[in-house]
Amino acid sequence: MAELKFEITKSLGVLSENARGWTKELNMVSWSDHDPKYDIREWSPDHTRMGKGVTLTEEEIEVLKKILNGEEIEDDIDESQFV
């Protein structure tokens, strides 16, 4: 299995820390030499190991900010298609 290549280009903040010292963080991360994206996941204290997380584009983080601020979101999703 190929080694996962990543670089934390900017640390934006720690959301929490568990008893083992792992921290859930919001960072800008470049995966495999691509442009950095917003990334939320748990990291070991030395940042050599990571847990599962979520990576968001600039557009997705803007929508998330609006949702968290309780703003009305315009979308083109047809909700009648959901069961």
C-alpha positions as CSV (number, residue, x, y, z in Angstrom):
1,M,0.0,0.0,0.0
2,A,1.4,3.4,-1.0
3,E,2.2,5.9,1.8
4,L,-0.4,8.7,2.2
5,K,1.2,12.0,1.5
6,F,-0.1,15.0,3.4
7,E,1.1,18.4,4.7
8,I,-0.7,20.5,7.3
9,T,-0.2,23.9,5.7
10,K,-2.1,25.9,8.3
11,S,-3.4,25.0,11.8
12,L,-6.7,26.8,12.4
13,G,-7.6,25.5,15.8
14,V,-8.1,22.6,18.2
15,L,-11.7,21.6,18.8
16,S,-11.1,19.1,21.6
17,E,-8.6,16.7,23.2
18,N,-9.2,13.2,24.4
19,A,-7.7,11.2,27.3
20,R,-5.0,9.7,25.0
21,G,-3.8,13.2,24.0
22,W,-5.2,13.0,20.5
23,T,-6.7,16.3,19.3
24,K,-9.6,17.0,17.0
25,E,-8.4,19.9,14.8
26,L,-9.5,22.2,12.0
27,N,-6.5,22.6,9.6
28,M,-5.7,23.4,6.0
29,V,-4.2,20.2,4.6
30,S,-2.6,19.4,1.3
31,W,-3.3,15.8,0.3
32,S,-0.9,14.3,-2.3
33,D,0.5,17.7,-3.3
34,H,-3.0,19.1,-4.2
35,D,-4.2,22.5,-3.2
36,P,-4.9,22.7,0.6
37,K,-8.5,22.1,1.8
38,Y,-10.2,22.5,5.1
39,D,-9.9,19.4,7.1
40,I,-11.4,18.2,10.4
41,R,-10.0,15.0,12.0
42,E,-8.2,13.6,15.1
43,W,-4.5,13.7,15.2
44,S,-1.9,12.0,17.4
45,P,0.1,14.4,19.6
46,D,3.1,14.3,17.1
47,H,0.8,14.5,14.0
48,T,2.2,11.3,12.5
49,R,-1.1,9.4,12.9
50,M,-4.6,10.5,12.1
51,G,-8.2,9.3,12.5
52,K,-11.0,9.4,9.9
53,G,-12.1,12.9,9.1
54,V,-13.8,15.2,6.6
55,T,-12.2,17.4,4.0
56,L,-14.1,20.5,2.8
57,T,-13.6,22.9,-0.1
58,E,-13.7,26.6,0.3
59,E,-17.3,26.6,-1.0
60,E,-18.4,23.8,1.4
61,I,-16.9,25.6,4.4
62,E,-18.8,28.8,3.4
63,V,-22.1,26.8,3.3
64,L,-21.2,25.2,6.7
65,K,-20.6,28.6,8.2
66,K,-24.0,29.8,7.0
67,I,-25.7,26.7,8.4
68,L,-24.0,27.2,11.8
69,N,-25.0,30.9,11.8
70,G,-28.6,29.9,11.1
71,E,-28.7,31.6,7.7
72,E,-31.0,30.7,4.9
73,I,-29.2,28.5,2.4
74,E,-30.1,28.6,-1.3
75,D,-29.7,25.3,-3.0
76,D,-30.8,23.6,-6.2
77,I,-31.7,20.3,-4.5
78,D,-35.1,19.0,-5.3
79,E,-36.3,17.8,-1.8
80,S,-39.2,15.9,-3.4
81,Q,-36.7,13.4,-4.6
82,F,-35.9,12.3,-1.1
83,V,-37.8,9.4,0.5
